[in-house]
């Protein structure tokens, strides 16, 4: 396992980190299975575990809390808030009112007195940066969080938040958690240059592109992955974007074979090769998945292999741009671009 400094925090984290979204009903993972995955991940050198309040509406946090019960000091614990937690209109977002309540709920579910990294799961256009940063700074000073970060923020919002912190003398986001994979490279054009400029740690989610790069999605085979069952439209090959992804996967499989690597090793090695990325978040549902992903822990791709990947999917290109979560609101809502 390789270790990198998380932004400018001084905290050392593994180049592969464990994401817990699949713990519970989402991934049909039991508590015993989740505990076994956490134990194996930590034994394999992973030292960062990431979850969120909205994963299973708190179920993932409960399972993580039980799994780390006797190993809390061995890991960097991260969770997230801001996504809807039920139907109540104020049980979401980044207002001071909700951030304080959401953190207390997360601490109770995790059964800990603090989290190491508290991340705002999405940018909240209804709340000012000053409001969110002030609340997070107070929680940090109270010792309930050690650091705070953002997740899937557009590049311009990352910049705005950094300036708001400076102008108001508040704590700042020290990490960003964007989606990044060989098939979704858009952040290379905007987000990563900004995070590098401001010295943010980057925890890349979906490095296997929702299973497209797991080796389970191939031409001529029925797609039976758990994610395909939950989100069939993302794997419908009548969609040109999905066909483009499949075509890229077939080329990448051949490239991996030529390099004597698995497709998973190629995919994870690509993400962790970028100098702006700290860790790639893996989200195994089973011990078998974890084992195949841990095999990439020491993968270092040579320049010629990275060049060949660039020839398959060009730098800065998203093959499924419509699946991005950091699109400016005005591109999605016509009323916001009309006088």
SVG drawing of the C-alpha trace seen along z (x, -y; Angstrom):
<svg xmlns="http://www.w3.org/2000/svg" viewBox="-42 -39 49 53">
<polyline fill="none" stroke="black" stroke-width="0.4" points="0.0,0.0 1.1,-3.5 0.4,-6.4 0.0,-10.1 -0.5,-13.3 -4.2,-14.3 -3.9,-17.8 -2.0,-20.0 -3.4,-18.4 -0.3,-16.3 -2.5,-13.2 -1.2,-10.2 -3.8,-8.1 -3.7,-5.0 -3.9,-5.4 -6.9,-3.1 -9.7,-4.0 -12.7,-2.0 -16.1,-3.4 -19.1,-2.0 -22.0,-2.9 -22.7,0.8 -23.0,1.7 -26.6,2.6 -29.6,2.8 -28.0,0.9 -25.4,3.6 -27.2,6.4 -24.3,6.6 -24.9,7.9 -23.2,6.7 -20.9,9.7 -19.9,9.2 -19.3,5.5 -17.2,6.2 -15.1,8.8 -14.6,6.3 -13.4,3.5 -11.1,5.9 -9.6,7.2 -9.2,3.7 -7.4,2.4 -5.2,5.5 -4.5,4.9 -3.1,1.4 -6.2,-0.8 -6.5,-3.4 -9.4,-5.6 -13.0,-4.6 -15.6,-6.8 -19.4,-6.7 -22.4,-9.1 -25.6,-9.7 -27.7,-9.1 -26.3,-5.7 -29.3,-3.5 -30.6,-6.5 -28.1,-5.9 -27.7,-2.2 -24.2,-2.3 -23.0,-4.5 -24.4,-2.1 -22.6,0.8 -19.3,-1.1 -19.6,-2.0 -19.9,1.6 -17.2,2.7 -14.6,0.3 -15.6,0.7 -12.2,2.0 -10.1,0.3 -11.2,-3.4 -7.7,-4.7 -6.3,-2.7 -8.2,-4.6 -9.2,-8.0 -13.0,-8.1 -14.9,-10.2 -18.6,-10.8 -20.8,-13.2 -24.0,-15.2 -26.3,-17.5 -28.3,-15.0 -32.0,-14.5 -32.6,-12.5 -36.4,-11.9 -39.2,-14.1 -38.8,-17.0 -37.6,-20.0 -35.0,-21.1 -33.4,-17.7 -31.0,-18.3 -28.6,-21.0 -25.8,-22.9 -27.6,-25.3 -26.1,-25.7 -29.4,-24.2 -29.1,-21.0 -25.3,-20.6 -25.3,-20.5 -28.2,-18.1 -26.8,-15.9 -23.4,-15.6 -25.0,-14.6 -27.0,-11.9 -23.9,-10.6 -21.9,-10.5 -24.6,-8.6 -24.9,-6.1 -21.2,-5.7 -20.9,-5.5 -17.9,-7.8 -17.2,-11.3 -15.7,-12.8 -15.1,-12.1 -11.8,-12.9 -13.3,-14.3 -16.8,-15.7 -17.8,-16.4 -20.6,-18.3 -22.0,-15.7 -23.2,-18.3 -23.1,-22.0 -26.3,-23.6 -27.3,-26.6 -29.8,-27.7 -27.2,-28.2 -24.3,-30.7 -20.7,-29.6 -20.3,-31.7 -23.2,-29.9 -21.9,-26.5 -18.2,-27.3 -19.1,-29.1 -21.0,-26.1 -18.2,-23.7 -15.6,-25.9 -17.5,-25.9 -17.9,-22.1 -14.1,-21.8 -13.3,-24.1 -15.7,-22.0 -13.6,-18.9 -16.4,-17.1 -14.7,-17.1 -11.0,-17.3 -11.2,-18.5 -14.0,-19.3 -14.3,-18.9 -16.6,-19.1 -17.9,-16.4 -18.8,-16.7 -18.6,-20.5 -18.2,-22.3 -14.8,-23.9 -16.1,-27.4 -17.9,-26.6 -14.6,-25.2 -13.0,-28.5 -15.8,-30.5 -15.7,-28.5 -12.0,-29.0 -12.4,-32.8 -15.3,-32.9 -13.2,-31.2 -10.4,-33.6 -12.6,-36.7 -14.5,-35.7 -11.5,-34.2 -13.2,-30.8 -11.9,-27.3 -11.7,-26.0 -12.5,-22.9 -9.3,-20.8 -10.6,-18.0 -12.8,-17.4 -14.4,-14.1 -15.2,-14.0 -16.2,-11.3 -13.2,-10.2 -12.3,-7.2 -10.9,-6.4 -14.4,-6.7 -15.2,-10.0 -12.3,-12.3 -14.0,-15.7 -12.5,-16.8 -9.1,-16.9 -10.2,-20.0 -11.6,-22.0 -11.8,-20.4 -8.3,-18.9 -6.5,-22.1 -8.4,-24.0 -7.8,-21.4 -4.1,-21.4 -4.0,-25.2 -5.5,-25.3 -3.7,-22.2 -6.9,-20.1 -6.7,-16.4 -8.8,-14.5 -10.7,-11.3 -11.9,-10.0 -15.2,-8.1 -16.4,-5.6 -12.9,-4.8 -14.4,-1.7 -17.1,-3.7 -20.1,-2.0 -18.8,1.4 -18.0,0.7 -14.3,1.2 -14.7,4.1 -14.4,6.7 -18.0,7.8 -19.3,5.7 -18.2,7.1 -19.4,7.2 -21.7,10.1 -22.5,10.8 -25.6,10.1 -25.0,7.3 -25.9,8.7 -24.1,6.4 -25.8,5.1 -25.5,1.5 -27.0,2.5 -30.0,4.0 -30.5,0.8 -29.8,-1.7 -30.6,0.2 -30.6,-3.0 -26.9,-3.4 -26.2,-0.1 -28.8,-0.2 -26.7,0.3 -29.2,-1.4 -27.9,-4.6 -25.0,-5.8 -23.1,-7.0 -23.3,-3.5 -22.2,-1.9 -19.2,-4.3 -18.4,-3.1 -18.5,0.5 -16.3,-0.1 -13.8,-1.8 -13.9,1.1 -13.1,3.6 -10.0,1.6 -9.0,1.2 -9.3,5.0 -6.8,5.6 -4.5,2.9 -4.6,4.4 -3.8,7.9 -0.8,6.5 0.4,4.9 -0.1,8.1 -2.7,6.4 -6.4,7.0 -8.8,4.4 -9.3,3.4 -5.6,2.8 -5.5,0.7 -8.5,-1.4 -7.4,-2.0 -3.8,-2.5 -4.9,-5.2 -6.8,-7.1 -4.0,-7.0 -1.4,-8.0 -2.8,-11.5 -0.7,-13.9 -3.8,-15.7 -5.5,-12.6 -4.8,-11.4 -6.8,-8.2 -9.2,-6.2 -12.4,-5.1 -13.3,-1.5 -16.7,-0.2 -16.6,3.6 -19.8,5.6 -18.0,8.8 -14.6,10.0 -13.9,11.3 -14.5,7.8 -12.1,6.3 -9.4,8.9 -9.5,8.1 -9.3,4.3 -6.6,4.6 -4.5,6.2 -4.1,2.7 -2.6,1.3 0.9,1.2 0.1,0.8 2.1,-1.9 1.3,-2.4 4.3,-3.2 4.0,-6.3 3.5,-4.3 0.4,-2.6 -1.0,-5.9 -0.4,-7.3 -2.4,-4.4 -5.2,-5.0 -5.3,-8.6 -5.7,-7.3 -8.8,-5.3 -10.4,-8.1 -9.0,-11.6 -7.9,-13.7 -10.7,-15.8 -13.5,-13.9 -16.6,-12.4 -18.1,-9.5 -21.3,-9.9 -21.5,-13.7 -25.2,-13.4 -24.4,-11.4 -22.3,-14.2 -23.4,-15.6 -21.6,-18.9 -23.4,-20.5 -24.2,-24.2 -27.9,-24.5 -28.5,-26.8 -27.7,-24.0 -30.4,-21.8 -33.2,-24.4 -34.1,-26.5 -35.7,-29.2 -32.3,-30.0 -30.9,-31.0 -33.9,-33.2 -34.5,-36.8"/>
</svg>
